Amino acid sequence: MGFGTKIADLGRLREITTVFSKAGFGDVFKSMGLEDTALRAGQILKWKEAEDIACLDRPQRVRRVFEILGPTFVKLGQILATRPDLFGPEWISEFEKLQSQAPQLDFKDLRPQIEEDLGAPLEELFEEVETKPLGAASMAQVHRATLKDGTKVILKIQRPGIRAKIEADMRLLTYLASLAESKVPALATYHPKKVVQQFCKSLQNELNFMTEGQNAEQVAANFEENDQIVIPKVYWEWTKERINVQECVDGIPGVNIDAIDEAGMDRKRIAQVGADAVLKMIMVDGVFHADPHPGNFFILPGERIAFIDFGMIGRVSEVRRQQIMKLLQALLQNDAEGLTTILLQWSDKEGEEPGELLVAVDEFLSKYSGRSMEHMDLSVMVGDLLGLVRNNNLTMPPRSSHAFESVRVTGGGL
């Protein structure tokens, strides 16, 4: 097999194929020539949740399977949640649920790794570390702490042993994506090889918490003159590959709309600040937050926004930024031919007869013609554009898709 020769990989492959098969996707693995693998594993693994999942629709079943298969698949689902150019609203809605909390680890299971990485007992480094987690995600757990000088900080601690598991899963996903694209035409339309390639590159970076710190500092530098955007300070003395120590930012989570209203804040103003910030990241800086779900930003007094968790960022080349600018100009100028040309370029269909696509683009633009930017809901327009791409079997370059989804979520989540 192309993914490696490790016995553990083969066992994990059998687990993956079994879980998907028992969730009703056995036909896919049969088409890929892996039904025997799933069958052999099925003789070993007992899965009590199969009956409960059987009654769910396909997007719900896939989401549950991702949850059962663990951190790598949870992260994959989070990436897919940013690809409305590939998946419809019912799929995106389920993938977005994978942003939820993961099981918490007892702090005593984290302490040895922290002290190994920092080279000293915690009592020598911190005045206090709260053993009750502030949050637990698929790759890391977060705890409040206080430095010796009284500074309040957040410890983001990688789950012990997670790297080896994720790297094994990435090998398998690369292998499975290649099989799917070559043997299952229905899946080939989702470009699994490109999606998994981009996912693996992003996940490798996310496994190194020092990279996250560097990303945060780069974005912070880009907003140095903007007091409406807050990026937590990274404390490099205690930040390593498996632990990130950063400034504690107390604010209202972006998901807590009721608390934002109770605080008397202007939701429209907050949405405008968020959309402006994301557009600056994309169009001016070429570096943007690529995981923009509402749990990754906090609302502070004065309608300020604090962005956290820079494990996943997107980079947009100058060429791509120029293309996005042309696309936005086509939207504002009601230029159906110009917008169609860009969409065909991005889908590697440049030069093809636009046909029905031009008609669809013209209908899309007619919904927004005559409106000024002031009266236009940018998040709705971006959502409609991504739906147009998906419904016409087009695709966007992954980073461009992520960029537009960042605008939609950050500007429209409130």
Secondary structure as GFF3:
##gff-version 3
##sequence-region A 1 414
A	DSSP	alpha_helix	7	20	.	.	.	ID=ss1
A	DSSP	pi_helix	21	25	.	.	.	ID=ss2
A	DSSP	alpha_helix	26	31	.	.	.	ID=ss3
A	DSSP	alpha_helix	35	42	.	.	.	ID=ss4
A	DSSP	alpha_helix	50	54	.	.	.	ID=ss5
A	DSSP	alpha_helix	58	69	.	.	.	ID=ss6
A	DSSP	alpha_helix	71	80	.	.	.	ID=ss7
A	DSSP	alpha_helix	89	96	.	.	.	ID=ss8
A	DSSP	three_ten_helix	97	99	.	.	.	ID=ss9
A	DSSP	alpha_helix	107	118	.	.	.	ID=ss10
A	DSSP	alpha_helix	122	125	.	.	.	ID=ss11
A	DSSP	beta_strand	126	129	.	.	.	ID=ss12
A	DSSP	beta_strand	135	136	.	.	.	ID=ss13
A	DSSP	beta_strand	140	147	.	.	.	ID=ss14
A	DSSP	beta_strand	152	158	.	.	.	ID=ss15
A	DSSP	alpha_helix	162	183	.	.	.	ID=ss16
A	DSSP	alpha_helix	185	188	.	.	.	ID=ss17
A	DSSP	alpha_helix	192	206	.	.	.	ID=ss18
A	DSSP	alpha_helix	209	222	.	.	.	ID=ss19
A	DSSP	beta_strand	229	230	.	.	.	ID=ss20
A	DSSP	three_ten_helix	236	238	.	.	.	ID=ss21
A	DSSP	beta_strand	243	247	.	.	.	ID=ss22
A	DSSP	beta_strand	252	253	.	.	.	ID=ss23
A	DSSP	alpha_helix	257	262	.	.	.	ID=ss24
A	DSSP	alpha_helix	267	279	.	.	.	ID=ss25
A	DSSP	pi_helix	280	285	.	.	.	ID=ss26
A	DSSP	beta_strand	287	289	.	.	.	ID=ss27
A	DSSP	three_ten_helix	294	296	.	.	.	ID=ss28
A	DSSP	beta_strand	297	300	.	.	.	ID=ss29
A	DSSP	beta_strand	304	307	.	.	.	ID=ss30
A	DSSP	beta_strand	313	315	.	.	.	ID=ss31
A	DSSP	alpha_helix	318	332	.	.	.	ID=ss32
A	DSSP	alpha_helix	336	346	.	.	.	ID=ss33
A	DSSP	alpha_helix	356	366	.	.	.	ID=ss34
A	DSSP	three_ten_helix	373	375	.	.	.	ID=ss35
A	DSSP	alpha_helix	378	391	.	.	.	ID=ss36
A	DSSP	alpha_helix	398	412	.	.	.	ID=ss37
###
